[in-house]
Amino acid sequence: MLGNSTGWSLFSLSDSNYLRLEAMELFEQCLTSGDESPFVAFIESQLVMEPPRLELLHEIADDLQQRLLSLREYHFDVRDRVVRTFAESYGVDITPLTPSSLLDQYHFLTPDGVLSFAREKGTIFSENDAVLLRKMVEASVQMAAQLYNDIQLSMRLHSLVLDWLSGMNIAVTRQYWNTHHSSQGRFDNNLAH
């Protein structure tokens, strides 16, 4: 008997891991395509299971949180590399132009705006350096724009999963409450008779 329950729990664990991997593959597809619907459909299919796979949804929410943290860290690094290049190679601090507190606006910078800011601070570039810096800032800003979009999509999906979990937890609590109180009422009625 113990062997059967252990086999069942191992099957459930492997099934859960497989579904988590599937969810994260769908998440990556969403980032690539910008279309959230495959991920949303997958989560909805887990909600209609009987019983709903709430533990799986918790794990997926945790996975999304980790991906979100990684995306934010990478987003910060993309900006930081440009700031460090200007500081270390040219002795100019461009953080007033792009403070880390306004990271979500970094992708609105223009290469010419950054170079003009550096020149206003007294930095002199050779024509070669200006071309390379312009390309570096342009690539950085494009990557930051993509990361910003990925972060926004990730935040929406993470919030969606958390909202569904919250709703399912409320539904399960109400169901338990109603079942418990109806059986308690029958017990109290039997005592009265």
Z-matrix of the N, CA and C atoms (Angstrom, degrees):
N
C 1 1.446
C 2 1.516 1 111.29
N 3 1.354 2 116.85 1 -43.97
C 4 1.457 3 121.00 2 179.30
C 5 1.518 4 110.49 3 -61.61
N 6 1.341 5 116.06 4 -38.46
C 7 1.459 6 120.15 5 179.63
C 8 1.508 7 111.76 6 -60.27
N 9 1.337 8 116.61 7 -39.97
C 10 1.461 9 120.08 8 179.70
C 11 1.523 10 111.76 9 -65.59
N 12 1.342 11 116.77 10 -42.84
C 13 1.461 12 118.65 11 -179.19
C 14 1.525 13 110.67 12 -68.76
N 15 1.352 14 116.53 13 -35.56
C 16 1.470 15 119.24 14 177.15
C 17 1.522 16 109.70 15 -66.71
N 18 1.315 17 117.13 16 -42.79
C 19 1.470 18 120.45 17 178.11
C 20 1.505 19 111.18 18 -61.44
N 21 1.347 20 116.88 19 -40.10
C 22 1.454 21 121.06 20 178.36
C 23 1.525 22 111.56 21 -63.47
N 24 1.354 23 116.30 22 -43.31
C 25 1.463 24 118.67 23 -179.19
C 26 1.521 25 110.67 24 -68.08
N 27 1.335 26 117.89 25 -35.82
C 28 1.465 27 119.93 26 176.48
C 29 1.521 28 110.57 27 -66.59
N 30 1.339 29 116.21 28 -40.41
C 31 1.459 30 119.14 29 177.02
C 32 1.525 31 110.12 30 -62.68
N 33 1.317 32 116.38 31 -43.52
C 34 1.459 33 120.56 32 -179.72
C 35 1.530 34 111.10 33 -63.25
N 36 1.323 35 115.86 34 -40.22
C 37 1.459 36 120.10 35 178.81
C 38 1.524 37 111.15 36 -65.18
N 39 1.331 38 116.90 37 -44.33
C 40 1.466 39 118.98 38 179.67
C 41 1.520 40 110.50 39 -68.05
N 42 1.337 41 116.67 40 -36.93
C 43 1.457 42 120.95 41 176.85
C 44 1.534 43 109.92 42 -63.04
N 45 1.325 44 116.10 43 -43.59
C 46 1.460 45 121.12 44 178.79
C 47 1.519 46 111.19 45 -62.57
N 48 1.339 47 116.63 46 -44.45
C 49 1.468 48 120.27 47 178.91
C 50 1.521 49 111.12 48 -62.87
N 51 1.319 50 116.41 49 -40.56
C 52 1.469 51 120.42 50 178.06
C 53 1.535 52 109.96 51 -61.76
N 54 1.337 53 116.72 52 -44.96
C 55 1.459 54 120.31 53 -179.08
C 56 1.531 55 111.66 54 -67.03
N 57 1.327 56 117.13 55 -35.46
C 58 1.470 57 120.14 56 175.28
C 59 1.527 58 110.77 57 -62.72
N 60 1.335 59 115.73 58 -44.13
C 61 1.468 60 119.64 59 177.73
C 62 1.529 61 110.79 60 -61.84
N 63 1.317 62 115.57 61 -42.55
C 64 1.467 63 119.71 62 178.24
C 65 1.529 64 110.72 63 -61.10
N 66 1.334 65 116.25 64 -42.85
C 67 1.469 66 120.23 65 179.25
C 68 1.522 67 110.90 66 -61.51
N 69 1.330 68 116.87 67 -42.59
C 70 1.460 69 119.63 68 -178.50
C 71 1.530 70 111.80 69 -71.37
N 72 1.338 71 117.38 70 -31.55
C 73 1.472 72 119.58 71 173.97
C 74 1.524 73 109.83 72 -65.58
N 75 1.326 74 116.55 73 -42.35
C 76 1.463 75 119.98 74 177.13
C 77 1.534 76 110.89 75 -64.02
N 78 1.326 77 116.22 76 -38.54
C 79 1.458 78 120.85 77 176.62
C 80 1.532 79 110.30 78 -59.71
N 81 1.340 80 116.56 79 -46.61
C 82 1.471 81 120.52 80 179.31
C 83 1.530 82 110.65 81 -61.87
N 84 1.337 83 116.83 82 -38.09
C 85 1.462 84 120.27 83 176.96
C 86 1.533 85 110.36 84 -63.67
N 87 1.325 86 116.03 85 -38.53
C 88 1.472 87 120.04 86 177.46
C 89 1.521 88 110.77 87 -61.48
N 90 1.342 89 116.20 88 -42.02
C 91 1.464 90 119.84 89 179.20
C 92 1.525 91 110.31 90 -62.93
N 93 1.322 92 116.39 91 -39.41
C 94 1.464 93 120.76 92 -178.29
C 95 1.529 94 111.46 93 -70.70
N 96 1.337 95 116.04 94 -45.29
C 97 1.465 96 120.19 95 -173.94
C 98 1.526 97 113.61 96 -91.27
N 99 1.339 98 117.00 97 -23.54
C 100 1.460 99 120.54 98 -174.47
C 101 1.524 100 112.36 99 80.52
N 102 1.332 101 117.41 100 3.18
C 103 1.460 102 122.84 101 -178.91
C 104 1.525 103 109.42 102 -101.72
N 105 1.322 104 116.70 103 115.64
C 106 1.464 105 122.25 104 -176.64
C 107 1.523 106 113.40 105 -82.82
N 108 1.328 107 117.73 106 -14.42
C 109 1.460 108 120.84 107 -168.66
C 110 1.530 109 114.93 108 -60.41
N 111 1.349 110 121.79 109 -37.73
C 112 1.471 111 118.38 110 178.39
C 113 1.530 112 112.80 111 -63.23
N 114 1.311 113 117.08 112 -39.26
C 115 1.462 114 120.72 113 178.91
C 116 1.528 115 110.22 114 -67.53
N 117 1.325 116 116.20 115 -44.49
C 118 1.462 117 120.94 116 179.70
C 119 1.528 118 110.10 117 -60.87
N 120 1.334 119 117.01 118 -43.73
C 121 1.470 120 120.70 119 179.00
C 122 1.522 121 110.88 120 -61.92
N 123 1.332 122 117.31 121 -39.21
C 124 1.460 123 120.95 122 178.32
C 125 1.528 124 110.52 123 -62.53
N 126 1.322 125 117.29 124 -46.82
C 127 1.467 126 121.11 125 -179.58
C 128 1.528 127 110.16 126 -63.38
N 129 1.318 128 116.26 127 -43.51
C 130 1.467 129 119.01 128 178.63
C 131 1.519 130 111.28 129 -60.62
N 132 1.340 131 117.22 130 -37.09
C 133 1.473 132 119.82 131 179.06
C 134 1.523 133 111.26 132 -65.48
N 135 1.332 134 117.64 133 -29.45
C 136 1.467 135 120.77 134 177.40
C 137 1.522 136 111.31 135 -74.84
N 138 1.325 137 116.37 136 -29.05
C 139 1.460 138 120.79 137 -179.23
C 140 1.519 139 112.61 138 -72.83
N 141 1.332 140 116.88 139 -29.81
C 142 1.463 141 119.76 140 -177.98
C 143 1.529 142 112.49 141 -86.94
N 144 1.334 143 117.05 142 -3.82
C 145 1.465 144 119.87 143 176.19
C 146 1.525 145 108.28 144 -64.73
N 147 1.318 146 115.59 145 152.04
C 148 1.467 147 119.45 146 178.80
C 149 1.505 148 108.79 147 -116.15
N 150 1.298 149 121.15 148 110.65
C 151 1.466 150 126.51 149 -3.73
C 152 1.528 151 109.89 150 -78.55
N 153 1.338 152 117.15 151 159.70
C 154 1.472 153 119.99 152 178.77
C 155 1.531 154 110.22 153 -59.09
N 156 1.295 155 116.48 154 144.74
C 157 1.471 156 121.71 155 -178.12
C 158 1.518 157 109.98 156 -85.33
N 159 1.320 158 115.52 157 73.13
C 160 1.459 159 120.63 158 -176.52
C 161 1.522 160 112.01 159 -67.52
N 162 1.331 161 117.01 160 -38.92
C 163 1.474 162 119.87 161 178.95
C 164 1.530 163 110.13 162 -62.60
N 165 1.324 164 116.54 163 -41.33
C 166 1.466 165 120.61 164 177.15
C 167 1.527 166 109.95 165 -60.92
N 168 1.323 167 117.11 166 -42.94
C 169 1.465 168 119.95 167 179.97
C 170 1.528 169 111.32 168 -65.08
N 171 1.331 170 117.20 169 -36.31
C 172 1.469 171 120.14 170 174.62
C 173 1.529 172 110.24 171 -61.10
N 174 1.327 173 116.30 172 -44.31
C 175 1.468 174 120.29 173 -179.66
C 176 1.519 175 111.24 174 -65.34
N 177 1.322 176 117.17 175 -39.66
C 178 1.466 177 120.73 176 177.95
C 179 1.526 178 109.90 177 -65.35
N 180 1.326 179 117.12 178 -40.79
C 181 1.477 180 120.38 179 176.89
C 182 1.523 181 110.20 180 -60.58
N 183 1.337 182 116.60 181 -41.36
C 184 1.471 183 120.19 182 177.40
C 185 1.524 184 110.98 183 -63.81
N 186 1.341 185 116.48 184 -42.21
C 187 1.473 186 120.62 185 178.39
C 188 1.527 187 110.62 186 -61.88
N 189 1.323 188 116.58 187 -42.95
C 190 1.464 189 120.33 188 178.85
C 191 1.525 190 110.99 189 -64.35
N 192 1.325 191 116.31 190 -38.73
C 193 1.469 192 120.31 191 177.47
C 194 1.522 193 110.66 192 -61.37
N 195 1.328 194 116.68 193 -42.10
C 196 1.467 195 120.60 194 178.41
C 197 1.527 196 111.04 195 -64.61
N 198 1.331 197 116.73 196 -42.82
C 199 1.472 198 119.97 197 178.20
C 200 1.515 199 110.39 198 -63.56
N 201 1.305 200 116.27 199 -39.42
C 202 1.462 201 120.73 200 179.17
C 203 1.523 202 110.93 201 -62.95
N 204 1.315 203 116.98 202 -43.72
C 205 1.465 204 120.86 203 177.21
C 206 1.526 205 111.04 204 -62.14
N 207 1.328 206 116.82 205 -41.29
C 208 1.472 207 120.48 206 178.65
C 209 1.526 208 111.23 207 -64.10
N 210 1.327 209 116.42 208 -43.28
C 211 1.471 210 120.09 209 178.81
C 212 1.529 211 110.89 210 -62.42
N 213 1.315 212 116.36 211 -42.12
C 214 1.471 213 119.59 212 179.34
C 215 1.527 214 111.43 213 -64.97
N 216 1.316 215 115.92 214 -40.07
C 217 1.463 216 119.86 215 178.37
C 218 1.533 217 110.57 216 -64.28
N 219 1.314 218 116.35 217 -43.86
C 220 1.461 219 120.53 218 178.61
C 221 1.529 220 110.38 219 -64.01
N 222 1.327 221 116.55 220 -40.16
C 223 1.464 222 121.51 221 178.19
C 224 1.531 223 110.00 222 -59.16
N 225 1.326 224 116.49 223 -45.20
C 226 1.460 225 120.51 224 178.16
C 227 1.528 226 110.47 225 -62.72
N 228 1.334 227 117.22 226 -42.74
C 229 1.468 228 121.13 227 -179.05
C 230 1.522 229 112.33 228 -62.54
N 231 1.333 230 116.64 229 -37.40
C 232 1.472 231 120.66 230 179.60
C 233 1.521 232 109.92 231 -60.11
N 234 1.313 233 117.17 232 -45.15
C 235 1.467 234 121.58 233 177.45
C 236 1.522 235 110.95 234 -68.20
N 237 1.327 236 116.07 235 -43.91
C 238 1.461 237 121.35 236 -174.96
C 239 1.532 238 111.89 237 -61.97
N 240 1.325 239 117.17 238 -36.79
C 241 1.471 240 119.57 239 178.70
C 242 1.527 241 111.50 240 -60.38
N 243 1.308 242 117.31 241 -40.77
C 244 1.468 243 121.29 242 179.50
C 245 1.526 244 109.72 243 -68.10
N 246 1.329 245 116.39 244 -45.34
C 247 1.466 246 120.45 245 179.56
C 248 1.527 247 109.90 246 -59.54
N 249 1.335 248 117.47 247 -44.58
C 250 1.474 249 121.08 248 -179.41
C 251 1.526 250 111.68 249 -66.47
N 252 1.331 251 117.12 250 -38.98
C 253 1.465 252 120.06 251 179.54
C 254 1.524 253 110.36 252 -60.18
N 255 1.329 254 115.97 253 -46.46
C 256 1.468 255 118.82 254 179.77
C 257 1.531 256 110.94 255 -65.75
N 258 1.324 257 117.16 256 -39.48
C 259 1.471 258 120.60 257 -178.24
C 260 1.527 259 111.30 258 -70.09
N 261 1.328 260 117.00 259 -47.97
C 262 1.463 261 120.98 260 -173.98
C 263 1.524 262 113.11 261 -78.25
N 264 1.329 263 117.25 262 -37.06
C 265 1.469 264 119.68 263 -175.59
C 266 1.527 265 113.40 264 -92.17
N 267 1.336 266 116.94 265 -25.56
C 268 1.464 267 118.83 266 -174.25
C 269 1.531 268 113.30 267 -127.94
N 270 1.316 269 116.93 268 -1.38
C 271 1.462 270 120.84 269 175.87
C 272 1.513 271 114.93 270 66.42
N 273 1.322 272 117.35 271 27.88
C 274 1.460 273 120.32 272 179.14
C 275 1.537 274 109.38 273 -122.42
N 276 1.324 275 114.37 274 135.99
C 277 1.462 276 121.15 275 179.47
C 278 1.527 277 108.90 276 -95.36
N 279 1.322 278 116.56 277 111.05
C 280 1.477 279 119.53 278 -179.53
C 281 1.534 280 112.15 279 -97.64
N 282 1.337 281 117.13 280 7.74
C 283 1.475 282 118.71 281 -179.74
C 284 1.538 283 113.74 282 -60.61
N 285 1.349 284 120.38 283 -30.33
C 286 1.470 285 116.91 284 175.48
C 287 1.539 286 112.05 285 -62.18
N 288 1.312 287 116.01 286 -28.66
C 289 1.466 288 121.12 287 178.26
C 290 1.523 289 110.82 288 -77.21
N 291 1.298 290 116.89 289 -32.10
C 292 1.460 291 122.23 290 -176.06
C 293 1.527 292 111.67 291 -140.27
N 294 1.339 293 117.28 292 69.37
C 295 1.467 294 119.29 293 -178.96
C 296 1.528 295 111.02 294 -65.51
N 297 1.318 296 115.96 295 147.85
C 298 1.469 297 120.03 296 -178.81
C 299 1.527 298 111.31 297 -63.86
N 300 1.325 299 117.60 298 -24.62
C 301 1.466 300 120.24 299 178.24
C 302 1.531 301 112.28 300 -68.63
N 303 1.327 302 116.86 301 -17.59
C 304 1.469 303 121.73 302 178.04
C 305 1.525 304 110.74 303 -113.24
N 306 1.305 305 115.63 304 37.30
C 307 1.459 306 121.19 305 -177.13
C 308 1.527 307 112.42 306 -57.51
N 309 1.335 308 116.72 307 -35.02
C 310 1.457 309 119.31 308 -178.83
C 311 1.531 310 113.24 309 -69.22
N 312 1.341 311 117.80 310 -4.55
C 313 1.459 312 121.64 311 176.31
C 314 1.535 313 112.39 312 -110.74
N 315 1.310 314 116.74 313 0.40
C 316 1.462 315 121.50 314 -176.82
C 317 1.528 316 111.80 315 -55.94
N 318 1.324 317 116.78 316 -38.61
C 319 1.469 318 119.83 317 -175.92
C 320 1.529 319 113.36 318 -68.78
N 321 1.336 320 118.03 319 -5.89
C 322 1.464 321 120.82 320 175.61
C 323 1.534 322 112.56 321 -85.47
N 324 1.334 323 116.84 322 -8.37
C 325 1.473 324 119.59 323 177.85
C 326 1.524 325 110.44 324 -64.09
N 327 1.327 326 114.54 325 152.91
C 328 1.466 327 119.36 326 173.18
C 329 1.525 328 108.16 327 -116.67
N 330 1.324 329 117.07 328 146.61
C 331 1.472 330 119.11 329 178.29
C 332 1.531 331 112.18 330 -56.01
N 333 1.334 332 116.65 331 -41.96
C 334 1.466 333 119.33 332 -179.74
C 335 1.527 334 111.30 333 -65.50
N 336 1.333 335 116.89 334 -35.99
C 337 1.459 336 120.60 335 178.13
C 338 1.524 337 111.88 336 -64.47
N 339 1.344 338 115.92 337 -40.60
C 340 1.465 339 120.14 338 179.64
C 341 1.531 340 109.95 339 -66.94
N 342 1.351 341 116.49 340 -45.43
C 343 1.470 342 119.99 341 179.88
C 344 1.530 343 111.00 342 -64.37
N 345 1.324 344 117.32 343 -39.49
C 346 1.472 345 120.48 344 177.73
C 347 1.522 346 110.75 345 -62.96
N 348 1.346 347 116.47 346 -42.10
C 349 1.460 348 121.07 347 178.07
C 350 1.524 349 110.36 348 -59.83
N 351 1.339 350 116.68 349 -45.07
C 352 1.471 351 121.33 350 -179.62
C 353 1.531 352 110.60 351 -64.09
N 354 1.325 353 116.25 352 -40.57
C 355 1.470 354 119.78 353 179.23
C 356 1.526 355 111.19 354 -65.37
N 357 1.344 356 116.27 355 -38.28
C 358 1.472 357 120.04 356 178.00
C 359 1.529 358 111.10 357 -62.62
N 360 1.329 359 116.44 358 -26.24
C 361 1.466 360 121.09 359 178.72
C 362 1.532 361 111.30 360 -86.65
N 363 1.338 362 116.50 361 5.84
C 364 1.460 363 120.80 362 175.31
C 365 1.515 364 115.25 363 94.58
N 366 1.338 365 117.95 364 8.50
C 367 1.462 366 120.61 365 179.74
C 368 1.522 367 109.37 366 -81.19
N 369 1.324 368 114.82 367 135.04
C 370 1.464 369 120.86 368 178.45
C 371 1.518 370 108.00 369 -112.75
N 372 1.345 371 116.11 370 127.64
C 373 1.471 372 121.76 371 179.40
C 374 1.512 373 109.36 372 -112.39
N 375 1.321 374 115.54 373 144.77
C 376 1.466 375 118.63 374 167.84
C 377 1.527 376 106.46 375 -73.44
N 378 1.304 377 116.95 376 163.81
C 379 1.470 378 120.53 377 179.61
C 380 1.527 379 110.15 378 -61.25
N 381 1.329 380 115.53 379 -39.09
C 382 1.475 381 121.02 380 177.45
C 383 1.526 382 111.15 381 -61.16
N 384 1.344 383 116.31 382 -47.76
C 385 1.459 384 121.01 383 179.30
C 386 1.531 385 110.92 384 -61.10
N 387 1.327 386 116.17 385 -41.94
C 388 1.467 387 120.02 386 -179.43
C 389 1.523 388 110.99 387 -61.41
N 390 1.328 389 117.03 388 -41.02
C 391 1.483 390 120.72 389 178.80
C 392 1.522 391 110.00 390 -64.49
N 393 1.331 392 117.46 391 -46.18
C 394 1.467 393 121.19 392 -179.70
C 395 1.530 394 111.85 393 -64.91
N 396 1.319 395 116.59 394 -42.75
C 397 1.460 396 119.95 395 179.14
C 398 1.526 397 111.68 396 -65.59
N 399 1.318 398 116.16 397 -39.32
C 400 1.463 399 120.24 398 178.12
C 401 1.531 400 109.82 399 -60.29
N 402 1.346 401 116.07 400 -45.70
C 403 1.476 402 120.21 401 179.13
C 404 1.523 403 111.17 402 -64.37
N 405 1.336 404 116.91 403 -40.26
C 406 1.454 405 120.89 404 -179.82
C 407 1.530 406 110.63 405 -63.40
N 408 1.331 407 116.71 406 -46.56
C 409 1.468 408 120.42 407 -179.51
C 410 1.526 409 109.73 408 -65.46
N 411 1.313 410 116.97 409 -42.10
C 412 1.468 411 120.39 410 179.88
C 413 1.534 412 110.91 411 -60.26
N 414 1.332 413 117.12 412 -46.58
C 415 1.471 414 120.94 413 178.90
C 416 1.527 415 110.38 414 -63.46
N 417 1.326 416 117.03 415 -40.76
C 418 1.454 417 122.02 416 -179.72
C 419 1.524 418 110.98 417 -64.10
N 420 1.309 419 116.41 418 -44.13
C 421 1.460 420 121.45 419 -178.70
C 422 1.533 421 110.55 420 -67.37
N 423 1.325 422 116.66 421 -39.03
C 424 1.471 423 119.57 422 176.90
C 425 1.525 424 111.02 423 -64.18
N 426 1.333 425 116.58 424 -43.67
C 427 1.460 426 120.36 425 177.85
C 428 1.526 427 110.39 426 -63.52
N 429 1.327 428 117.05 427 -40.95
C 430 1.469 429 121.04 428 179.09
C 431 1.524 430 111.21 429 -63.42
N 432 1.332 431 117.29 430 -37.62
C 433 1.469 432 120.65 431 178.32
C 434 1.525 433 110.01 432 -63.81
N 435 1.335 434 116.45 433 -43.71
C 436 1.463 435 120.17 434 178.11
C 437 1.531 436 110.65 435 -63.61
N 438 1.313 437 116.25 436 -44.18
C 439 1.469 438 120.26 437 179.13
C 440 1.524 439 111.32 438 -64.06
N 441 1.317 440 117.01 439 -39.73
C 442 1.463 441 120.54 440 177.51
C 443 1.528 442 110.09 441 -58.71
N 444 1.341 443 116.23 442 -47.06
C 445 1.468 444 120.49 443 178.72
C 446 1.524 445 111.14 444 -62.50
N 447 1.337 446 116.75 445 -42.67
C 448 1.468 447 120.87 446 178.71
C 449 1.530 448 111.32 447 -62.56
N 450 1.317 449 116.01 448 -39.37
C 451 1.470 450 120.45 449 178.95
C 452 1.521 451 110.17 450 -65.69
N 453 1.325 452 117.07 451 -43.90
C 454 1.466 453 120.09 452 179.42
C 455 1.525 454 110.94 453 -61.49
N 456 1.329 455 117.28 454 -44.97
C 457 1.457 456 121.54 455 178.77
C 458 1.532 457 110.38 456 -63.33
N 459 1.317 458 116.90 457 -43.03
C 460 1.467 459 121.51 458 179.78
C 461 1.525 460 110.88 459 -62.74
N 462 1.314 461 116.52 460 -41.14
C 463 1.469 462 120.29 461 178.85
C 464 1.529 463 110.51 462 -63.73
N 465 1.340 464 116.55 463 -41.14
C 466 1.475 465 119.43 464 178.60
C 467 1.523 466 110.87 465 -62.65
N 468 1.334 467 116.64 466 -46.51
C 469 1.459 468 119.95 467 -178.20
C 470 1.526 469 111.24 468 -66.76
N 471 1.327 470 117.12 469 -39.78
C 472 1.463 471 120.80 470 178.12
C 473 1.526 472 109.68 471 -62.52
N 474 1.324 473 117.43 472 -45.98
C 475 1.471 474 121.40 473 178.65
C 476 1.521 475 111.18 474 -62.44
N 477 1.326 476 116.05 475 -38.78
C 478 1.455 477 120.96 476 179.34
C 479 1.524 478 110.97 477 -61.36
N 480 1.328 479 116.52 478 -47.05
C 481 1.470 480 120.72 479 179.61
C 482 1.529 481 109.66 480 -63.52
N 483 1.322 482 117.15 481 -43.80
C 484 1.466 483 119.86 482 178.86
C 485 1.529 484 111.82 483 -63.23
N 486 1.328 485 116.60 484 -39.49
C 487 1.473 486 119.90 485 177.86
C 488 1.526 487 110.85 486 -63.64
N 489 1.346 488 116.31 487 -43.69
C 490 1.467 489 119.68 488 178.65
C 491 1.530 490 110.23 489 -63.15
N 492 1.313 491 116.29 490 -42.29
C 493 1.466 492 119.94 491 178.41
C 494 1.527 493 110.94 492 -60.82
N 495 1.307 494 116.02 493 -45.00
C 496 1.454 495 120.44 494 179.39
C 497 1.525 496 110.44 495 -60.58
N 498 1.323 497 116.79 496 -45.39
C 499 1.459 498 121.28 497 178.63
C 500 1.519 499 112.33 498 -62.23
N 501 1.340 500 116.24 499 -42.75
C 502 1.465 501 120.07 500 179.51
C 503 1.525 502 110.50 501 -66.92
N 504 1.319 503 117.41 502 -38.99
C 505 1.470 504 120.34 503 178.09
C 506 1.527 505 110.97 504 -62.93
N 507 1.327 506 116.35 505 -40.06
C 508 1.469 507 120.24 506 177.71
C 509 1.524 508 109.86 507 -64.59
N 510 1.341 509 116.38 508 -44.03
C 511 1.470 510 119.93 509 179.99
C 512 1.525 511 111.45 510 -62.29
N 513 1.335 512 116.94 511 -43.40
C 514 1.466 513 120.82 512 179.33
C 515 1.524 514 110.04 513 -65.14
N 516 1.323 515 117.39 514 -41.28
C 517 1.468 516 120.89 515 178.84
C 518 1.520 517 110.77 516 -62.65
N 519 1.323 518 117.06 517 -44.21
C 520 1.471 519 120.34 518 178.59
C 521 1.522 520 111.12 519 -63.12
N 522 1.330 521 115.59 520 -42.04
C 523 1.460 522 119.62 521 179.24
C 524 1.527 523 109.82 522 -61.73
N 525 1.320 524 116.94 523 -45.55
C 526 1.464 525 120.95 524 178.54
C 527 1.524 526 109.84 525 -62.57
N 528 1.320 527 116.51 526 -44.64
C 529 1.467 528 121.87 527 -178.37
C 530 1.529 529 110.23 528 -59.71
N 531 1.345 530 115.71 529 -48.36
C 532 1.457 531 120.08 530 -179.26
C 533 1.525 532 111.62 531 -64.33
N 534 1.321 533 117.54 532 -42.29
C 535 1.466 534 121.80 533 179.09
C 536 1.521 535 109.96 534 -64.84
N 537 1.309 536 117.15 535 -44.24
C 538 1.459 537 121.94 536 -178.57
C 539 1.527 538 110.83 537 -64.58
N 540 1.340 539 116.92 538 -44.49
C 541 1.458 540 119.75 539 -177.87
C 542 1.524 541 112.49 540 -72.01
N 543 1.331 542 117.95 541 -33.31
C 544 1.463 543 118.34 542 178.45
C 545 1.526 544 110.39 543 -70.14
N 546 1.347 545 117.58 544 -38.29
C 547 1.471 546 119.15 545 177.21
C 548 1.527 547 110.17 546 -71.30
N 549 1.312 548 118.42 547 -33.67
C 550 1.467 549 122.30 548 177.10
C 551 1.523 550 110.14 549 -65.31
N 552 1.332 551 116.75 550 -38.76
C 553 1.456 552 121.15 551 178.50
C 554 1.521 553 111.41 552 -64.54
N 555 1.355 554 116.67 553 -41.02
C 556 1.466 555 120.15 554 177.28
C 557 1.523 556 110.24 555 -64.25
N 558 1.336 557 117.09 556 -40.13
C 559 1.463 558 121.10 557 179.45
C 560 1.528 559 110.10 558 -63.35
N 561 1.343 560 116.44 559 -43.89
C 562 1.471 561 120.51 560 179.96
C 563 1.531 562 110.83 561 -65.49
N 564 1.344 563 117.91 562 -38.87
C 565 1.459 564 121.19 563 178.52
C 566 1.530 565 110.84 564 -64.90
N 567 1.333 566 116.90 565 -40.48
C 568 1.478 567 120.31 566 178.61
C 569 1.525 568 110.73 567 -63.77
N 570 1.329 569 117.48 568 -36.71
C 571 1.454 570 121.16 569 178.11
C 572 1.530 571 111.56 570 -66.63
N 573 1.312 572 116.34 571 -35.14
C 574 1.452 573 121.20 572 -177.14
C 575 1.522 574 110.93 573 -70.30
N 576 1.351 575 116.18 574 -30.21
C 577 1.468 576 119.14 575 -178.64
C 578 1.476 577 107.54 576 -83.26
